[in-house]
Amino acid sequence: MDNKYYSITALNRAIKNMFEREPALLDIYIKGEISNFKHHTRGHFYFTLKDETSRIAAVMFNGYASKINFEPVDGMKVLVHGRVAVYEANGGYQIYVTEMSEDGIGNLYLEYEKLKKKLNDEGLFDSSHKKEIPRFPKTIGIITAPTGAAIRDILSTIKRRYPICKTILFPALVQGATAKDSIVKQLKKASEYDLDVIICGRGGGSIEDLWAFNEECVAREIFACNIPIISAVGHEVDFTIADFVADLRAPTPTGAAEMAVPNLTDIDSLLSQYQIRANEGINNYIKKMQVQYDSLKDSFVLKNPMSMYEVKEQKLDNFVDVLNKNITSMLNNYTIRLDNVKNNYVIKNPKSLFEKMEYQYTLLMNTLKLVNPLNILSKGYSIVSINDNVIKESTSLYKDDIIDIRLHQGKLKAKVIEKSDNNEK
């Protein structure tokens, strides 16, 4: 056959040569929004530049990247200068950036920062709200896409590290316009199960791919969930709103699984250490008890038990002597008091006391008789009163007053006819 067949390498090189012969592509200025940004450990920048409908791969090597005075992030709008060429290894074309400056911040990034500040001000990120991740979970819920690397990595890691743990998958959409509603629905559903912890996340992607985990409804549902949640969204450099609200943030889905369960090897090692420490503790306790036993066994009291009895016996004698002394003293005091009472004049002459009381009684009765107004009336006197008021002077009465007169026996009423002082009021 006369047809000449190109190798892939030859074809890609031919296309590359075509690009390099086009002056417009060797010195080009473009603007766009950064997506899928990666800062390589060697200092190179790898990212995608995009607008509303298209995108192009971009690379900025360390020699140029080190000269810019800002750190590019996903969603940032930039102005770049460079050349467009073909990367022979995969036949894809990309822009090799030599200069880059900021052209404002993309809309998604602005929304991200605005929501982040709002929720932070409300306290949804506060550590005081973070729930503790159980050390030895029995059941783990996983909210992610049912297919893909994320679920495979999570399940394989849990099975390898802690195979006795049960897992329940709550399949959800993790990308696209309806992803946020799907995630919220599965979070509500998972909260009704008896779970110890929930892993919620997905694999890496651009800021647009991860945007469902930056939605406010997802963040609030994570905060409201009564089960501890580990957020595992994207790669280590990706941070979403869900990461800040969750009880724990994992750098990757695999990292989330490692945080959620212990390692059986570590548990075996820990149990071995506990066993060693327990044996040491028991042996130390036995040695301590042995020392106490030897000390008691060799004690003077156990070897001479009668000595303890003799000491108690001596103390008892002392107590008895003190008691007898106190009793004797009390009896002597009461004997003296009894003798004093027996020798009292009244006790020996009770009649004299009666006679004295009788004399005092008679004297008191005579005194009462002397001051008794009735006895005075018996001598011919009387008491004049008007309206229960005793009249002491004639000036207290008026002519025609009705007065009461009390005699020794009986009462009279009288009318004033005339007063001896001839003084009428």
Secondary structure, 3 states (H helix, E strand, C coil): CCCCCCCHHHHHHHHHHHHHCCHHHHCEEEEEEEEEEEECCCCCEEEEEECCCCEEEEEECHHHHCCCCCCCCCCEEEEEEEEEEEECCCCEEEEEEEEEEEEEECHHHHHHHHHHHHHHHHCCCCHHHCCCCCCCCCEEEEEECCCCHHHHHHHHHHHHHCCCCEEEEEECCCCCCCHHHHHHHHHHHHCCCCCCEEEEEECCCCCCCCHHHHCHHHHHHHHHCCCCEEEEECCCCCCCHHHHHCCEECCCHHHHHHHHCCCHHHHHHHHHHHHHHHHHHHHHHHHHHHHHHHHHHCCHHHHCHHHHHHHHHHHHHHHHHHHHHHHHHHHHHHHHHHHHHHCCHHHHCHHHHHHHHHHHHHHHHHHHHHHCHHHHHCCCCCEEEECCEECCCHHHCCCCCEEEEECCCCEEEEECCCCCCCCCC
